Amino acid sequence: MTYKEWTMIARGLCSIYTNDKFLKDDVAMHTWYELLKDLPYEQVSMAAQKYMATEHYPPTPADLRKAVTPVAEDWSDAWGQVISAVRKYGSWDVKAAEDSFEPRTAKVVRSLGGFRRICELEHDEMDITRANFRDIYTRMAESDREQATMPPRLRSMINEMLCNSGTKALQEGEKI
C-alpha cells in the first residue's frame, strides 16, 4: 500500500472517529503507515470499512492487521482430520495419514508422539490426548496468528535479535 492510499483510508477513519486525538498529526499518520504498509490497499480499505460499520471506538493498527489476517482453522476440525485418518489409514499407512494433515495438525500430532502412537491409544486415553491436542493446537494457532499479524520487517528484527542473543549466550557459555 502506498502512503497516498493510506491517507485515503485515514481520512475515512477520521470522518467517522472524530476524536481530536485520533490520527492527530503527521507522526501518528506515519506510524500507522509504517505498521500497515506491507498489506494490500484493498484489504486494509475493506478492513477499515468493516471496522467503521461495526465498531463504536476507534481502531488501532493491530485491529486492522487482525482483520486482514486469515483466521486459523479450528482445533476441532484438525482433530477431526486426525480421527478420520485413524479410521482410513490406521497404523498400517502412517505416511499417507501424515501427508493428509495440514502442517499445523501434523506438527501437533508429532508433538504428541506421532500418528502411530495415536492409533495405538486405548479408548480411555483418547480423551486426554484430545485435550492435549486442543491445548497444543490452540497455542500454536495463536502464536501463528500473532506472527502473521506482525509486519514482516518487525518480525524479522525480532527474530534477528533473538538469534543474536542466543549466539551471544552460546559464546558466553550460558544455557539458552
C-alpha positions as CSV (number, residue, x, y, z in Angstrom):
1,M,0.0,0.0,0.0
2,T,1.3,3.4,-0.8
3,Y,1.3,6.4,1.6
4,K,-1.3,8.1,-0.7
5,E,-3.6,5.1,-0.4
6,W,-3.1,5.1,3.3
7,T,-4.1,8.8,3.6
8,M,-7.4,8.0,1.8
9,I,-8.2,5.3,4.3
10,A,-7.1,7.5,7.2
11,R,-9.5,10.3,6.0
12,G,-12.3,7.9,6.0
13,L,-11.5,6.7,9.6
14,C,-11.1,10.3,10.8
15,S,-14.5,11.2,9.3
16,I,-16.2,8.5,11.5
17,Y,-13.9,8.7,14.6
18,T,-13.9,12.5,15.2
19,N,-11.9,12.4,18.5
20,D,-9.2,15.1,18.3
21,K,-6.6,12.6,19.4
22,F,-7.3,10.0,16.8
23,L,-4.6,10.2,14.0
24,K,-4.0,13.7,15.2
25,D,-0.7,14.6,13.4
26,D,1.9,13.5,10.9
27,V,3.7,11.4,13.4
28,A,0.6,9.3,14.0
29,M,-0.1,9.1,10.3
30,H,3.4,7.9,9.5
31,T,3.5,5.5,12.5
32,W,0.3,3.9,11.3
33,Y,1.5,3.7,7.8
34,E,4.8,2.0,8.9
35,L,2.7,-0.6,10.7
36,L,0.3,-1.2,7.8
37,K,2.3,-0.5,4.6
38,D,3.1,-4.2,3.8
39,L,-0.6,-5.0,3.5
40,P,-2.5,-4.6,0.2
41,Y,-4.6,-1.4,0.0
42,E,-7.8,-3.3,-0.9
43,Q,-7.6,-5.5,2.2
44,V,-6.8,-2.6,4.6
45,S,-9.6,-0.5,3.0
46,M,-12.1,-3.3,3.4
47,A,-10.9,-3.9,7.0
48,A,-11.3,-0.2,7.8
49,Q,-14.8,-0.1,6.3
50,K,-15.9,-3.2,8.1
51,Y,-14.5,-1.8,11.4
52,M,-16.2,1.6,10.8
53,A,-19.5,-0.2,10.1
54,T,-19.4,-2.4,13.2
55,E,-17.3,-0.7,16.0
56,H,-18.0,2.3,18.2
57,Y,-14.4,3.0,19.2
58,P,-11.5,4.0,17.0
59,P,-9.3,1.1,15.7
60,T,-5.6,0.5,16.3
61,P,-3.2,-0.7,13.7
62,A,-3.5,-4.1,15.4
63,D,-7.3,-4.1,14.8
64,L,-6.8,-3.6,11.1
65,R,-4.0,-6.1,10.8
66,K,-6.0,-8.8,12.6
67,A,-8.9,-8.1,10.2
68,V,-6.8,-9.0,7.2
69,T,-5.0,-12.0,8.7
70,P,-6.7,-15.3,7.9
71,V,-8.4,-17.0,10.9
72,A,-6.8,-20.2,11.8
73,E,-8.6,-23.5,11.4
74,D,-10.5,-24.6,14.5
75,W,-8.8,-27.2,16.6
76,S,-11.8,-29.5,16.4
77,D,-11.6,-29.6,12.6
78,A,-8.0,-30.5,12.9
79,W,-8.8,-33.2,15.4
80,G,-11.5,-34.5,13.1
81,Q,-8.8,-34.9,10.4
82,V,-6.7,-37.0,12.8
83,I,-9.7,-39.2,13.7
84,S,-10.6,-39.6,10.0
85,A,-7.0,-40.6,9.3
86,V,-7.0,-43.2,12.1
87,R,-10.1,-44.8,10.6
88,K,-8.9,-44.5,7.0
89,Y,-5.2,-45.4,7.3
90,G,-4.8,-46.8,10.7
91,S,-1.2,-47.7,11.8
92,W,-0.5,-49.6,8.6
93,D,-0.1,-46.4,6.4
94,V,1.3,-43.8,8.7
95,K,3.0,-41.8,5.9
96,A,-0.3,-41.4,3.9
97,A,-2.0,-40.3,7.1
98,E,0.6,-37.7,8.0
99,D,0.6,-36.4,4.4
100,S,-3.1,-35.8,4.6
101,F,-2.7,-33.3,7.5
102,E,-2.4,-29.6,7.4
103,P,1.1,-28.5,8.5
104,R,0.0,-27.3,12.0
105,T,-2.0,-30.5,12.5
106,A,1.0,-32.6,11.5
107,K,3.2,-30.7,13.9
108,V,0.8,-31.2,16.8
109,V,0.5,-34.9,16.1
110,R,4.3,-35.2,16.1
111,S,4.4,-33.4,19.5
112,L,2.0,-36.0,20.9
113,G,4.3,-38.8,19.9
114,G,3.3,-39.3,16.3
115,F,0.4,-40.7,14.4
116,R,1.3,-44.4,15.1
117,R,1.1,-43.7,18.9
118,I,-2.3,-42.1,18.5
119,C,-3.5,-45.1,16.6
120,E,-2.3,-47.4,19.4
121,L,-4.0,-45.5,22.2
122,E,-6.5,-47.3,24.4
123,H,-10.1,-45.9,24.3
124,D,-9.8,-44.3,27.8
125,E,-6.6,-42.5,26.8
126,M,-8.2,-40.8,23.8
127,D,-10.0,-38.1,25.8
128,I,-6.7,-37.0,27.4
129,T,-4.9,-37.0,24.1
130,R,-7.8,-35.0,22.5
131,A,-7.5,-32.4,25.3
132,N,-3.7,-32.2,24.9
133,F,-4.2,-31.8,21.1
134,R,-6.7,-29.0,21.7
135,D,-4.3,-27.1,24.1
136,I,-1.2,-27.5,21.8
137,Y,-3.1,-26.7,18.7
138,T,-4.7,-23.6,20.2
139,R,-1.4,-22.3,21.4
140,M,0.2,-22.9,18.1
141,A,-2.7,-21.2,16.2
142,E,-2.5,-18.1,18.5
143,S,1.3,-17.9,18.0
144,D,1.0,-18.3,14.2
145,R,-1.7,-15.6,14.1
146,E,0.4,-13.3,16.2
147,Q,3.4,-13.9,13.8
148,A,1.2,-13.4,10.7
149,T,-0.3,-10.2,12.1
150,M,3.1,-8.6,12.8
151,P,4.6,-6.5,10.0
152,P,7.4,-8.6,8.2
153,R,10.1,-6.0,9.0
154,L,9.3,-6.1,12.7
155,R,9.1,-9.9,12.7
156,S,12.5,-10.1,11.0
157,M,14.0,-7.6,13.5
158,I,12.7,-9.6,16.5
159,N,13.9,-12.9,15.0
160,E,17.4,-11.4,14.4
161,M,17.5,-10.1,17.9
162,L,16.6,-13.5,19.3
163,C,19.2,-15.2,17.2
164,N,21.8,-12.7,18.2
165,S,21.1,-13.1,21.9
166,G,21.2,-16.9,21.5
167,T,24.5,-16.7,19.7
168,K,25.9,-14.3,22.4
169,A,24.7,-16.6,25.2
170,L,26.4,-19.6,23.5
171,Q,29.6,-17.7,23.1
172,E,29.5,-16.8,26.8
173,G,28.8,-20.4,27.8
174,E,25.3,-19.8,29.1
175,K,22.4,-22.2,28.6
176,I,19.5,-20.9,26.5
